[in-house]
Amino acid sequence: MLVCGEPSGDLHASNLACALKELRPDIKISGVGGNFCSKAGVEIIHDIKDLSVLGLFDVLKKLPKFFALKKLILRKIKEKNPACLILVDFSGFNLRLAKALNNSLPIFYYISPQVWASRPGRIQTIKKYIKKILVVFKFEEELYRKNNVDVEFVGHPLLDIVKPTLNKEEFCRQFNLDTGKLIISLLPGSRKSEIKNILPVMLKSICLIKKQIPQAQFIISKVPSLEKNLFDNLVKNIGFEVKIIEALPYDCLNVADFVLVCSGTATLETAILEKPALIIYKMSLLNYLLYRPQIKIPYIGLANIVAGKLIYPEFIQFKTNPKTIAKSALEIINSPKKTAEIKKDLNQIKYSLGEPNASIRAAKIILENK
């Protein structure tokens, strides 16, 4: 049985499920997942739709749903008696579930809770209730080893996932873009609240960039789960064309000369494709005031965290000033030297993520240790 709770976790869990089935074709997998897991042949006991949360108030609103889900999973574990449980990300819920099971079956954790960023006390919970944790960053392995947790670095699954479907010429032909002119891609997030808070800042910033580089072209990468109207309403009065492109995030990154990206997994995807970028993030003020004191590291962007230094400039909350953002973007765009330095650092990040086939390695470890 496996449990994930967010779209990214669903994707990684589905690839792990496929790897398990490849190694053991007779295996049966059930669990909490979404469309990706369902397509991978996982029997879905509860869909992840509406489980994803952002901020404390979102968590509080959904508490009854989480209590009911925990009850359902515990019941299903009794009914199905699985050989093991695999938890994928979704740490707030999954660690509580592990506690409730109290070592009654082997539990593996794939994609670690971000204990290196906040709430380091969770390491002791992992040590007590998780049989083995499979991590996707090398520095996580070192952290857990220091704390005597059974851990193994398997590499990052994004290395197998971040692959454009079209080359630059094909993409530009399909969406009527000029390959010879600057292309800036906007990745404003995958949640409605992120689009409302972050996309307006990005749009104001590109208006200033457009004044300096009139021939610049702009595209927005849109996730299928969000309504197009949400984007259309924000873009309609901008004064120049901004193309909204759905379900092709890696193609939108691949054609870009520069990227404005929302903090999160997308910063690492941008780094893997070695694109210069700025990180922009803004949430509701109350959520920010509650969340910020918990963060114990100097950077918010995954690419910067992995590198251990600031490669992508970060514009967070009160620093999301379009003038400052545009100025910083133009300094990089107009400097071949800065661009080359950034790309060199990004190549090092990609190298540090390990070898491809993380899902297969994780599946082998689980089958050998269950």
Disulfide bonds with the S-S distance in Angstrom:
none
